[in-house]
Structures are given as C-alpha cells and as structure tokens.
C-alpha cells in the first residue's frame, strides 16, 4: 500500500474546468472513470513516467475488512466533489484506518514524489490504530494461529488515534451485533483485529469517523457541504457491466450536486452498504 504526501518536486495540479458550470452527465462520467480506475482530465499532467491511480469505493476489498462507509457531497455553482469514506481493518499492513477517495472537478490530488517518478492518486488514509498498537495487544499465548491477529484476553484498553478506549473481550456481545467469532484454532473465542473494528462501528461509530478537516484535506476549504449519506444502495465495484452512470444512487447524487438541493435524495432501492452484506478482508 502506498502512502501519499504532498512534499517535494512541484507538479501542476490545476484542472481545466475552473469557473465553468457542470452538469449531471459530467459528474456521472467522472464517477465511471473512477469505477474503471481510469484517471480523468482533471489529474495533474505530470510526466510520462508518472503513475496515476483513480480509486472508487470498494466494500469487498480482499485486504480491507470493511466496517463503515459513507458518502460526502460538496458543491457550489462551479465546483463539485464527492468524498467516499470507508473505515476498517487493513490486514496487509496490520492497521485500522479510514480510506478517503475523492472524485470531482476541484480535487487537490495527493502526490507521492520520488526522483524517478511521481505517484498521483485520488485517495488518502487516516490511521486509527497503527501496527505498533496491534503488536502490543496481539495475543501472546498459544500456538501460531492463536497469536495471529487475535487480541489477548488480558487487554483492557486499546489506543485509537491518541485516545485509549475500553476493550470488550466478551465474544457474546460481538455475536449480538452480528459478528461471528470463529472458533477454528481459536478455542478461547478471542476477538480478532477486524472483529474489534466492526464492533466499534456497531457500538461507537464516532470513533471510526473522519473529521471534517480530514475529509476536506484535498478539496477547497470554502466549498459548501451539501450532505453526508450514511446509508445507500451499493453495487459491487467488480460488476463492471453496471457502472455508476447506470445506478440510481449516483444518478441521485449527480442531481443533488447540480441542484445543490439535498432534498433530491429520494432513493427507491434498499440501503445495503452495511459490512454485513459484503465479503471483505478474506484474501
């Protein structure tokens, strides 16, 4: 996983649509590009050797055990931005984090700069629990499987950001909110790293939410926020025959952005973005 920063060599990060009105077709086009991982014309031109990533919300990622998800909408008469927010456990680097993906015509794209090439992306991350804390709380007793990504029974609190929160090690409370604690190679029913993050989402979700400053880090500070959508109908990011431009959720979002009227959020499809409806973090 690449970490993105904005220091180093200057790269032009302007777009070609400043001051111009936008419409629903343009918004859906940009969403389709992100859905297909194709960078848009709004990306910095950069150099031929530079690598550009355009990410879309993915609730099924094999290395990310999804907990929460939401969509933030921003717009004025000439600028618009969609910020996808996803929280969960990143098992590839042993960290709990928030992933923010940006789509719009006013994005300040994060750039990771190296002498040979730059990596330009529409994504940033916020660490909630870092690998050092997971190493501290990991079970130290038992065989190899009993110590892998399981929290020790003696752990009383866990550090999230800069705050310690109480740790509930009663697996029955997890099962009450739909989290299945596997007993294979886990006879003590220890709580898994991903289980804990999902439990927080069900019992204290504010601990896993991005702050407004974090959400706005790569968009203009003065662009008005229209709304946050916590529940929505989601279609698999791997179902390429059904891009955002063909989905009710994103058609409604495009209408809200162009009219700047959140009352246009009138979905007819049942919300299904809960982690309980999607398989993730299983690779």
Protein Blocks (a to p, Z undefined) as FASTA:
>chain_A
ZZddfedjdddfbdfkehiacdfklmmmmmmmmmnopacfkbcfbjmkbccddddddfkb
fkbccfbdcddddddfkbccdddddddddfknopaddddddddjkbccdddddfkbccdd
fbdcddfbdfklmmmmpcfedcfklmgopacfklmbdcehjaccdddfbfklmmmnopac
dfehplnopacfklmmmmmmmmmmmlmpccfklmmmmgcfklccfbdcfbdcdddfklmk
lcfklpfklmmmmmmmmnopaklpccfbdcfkbfklpcehkZZ
